[in-house]
Amino acid sequence: MRAVDDTVQGRICRARRRRLRLTQRELGKRAGLSQQGVFLVESGHGSRLSGAAMRRLFGALDAR
C-alpha cells in the first residue's frame, strides 16, 4: 500500500464529506472527533491526529 501525504488525505476527506453533504461537525460526531479535528485533517495537518482517529474519520466517510 502506498503512503498518502497529509495534503492529499485532507483533500480526499473534504471531497468525500461534501459528497455526503455532511458538515465538519456532523462528520466529527460520526467519527468521535471534534469539528476542530476534522478541520485539521482537511487543512493538511492529519499527522496531528492518532492513527486510530484517522481510521475512525475515514471509516465514517466509508473511505478506504
Secondary structure, 3 states (H helix, E strand, C coil): CCCCCHHHHHHHHHHHHHHCCCCHHHHHHHHCCCHHHHHHHHCCCHHHCCHHHHHHHHHHCCCC
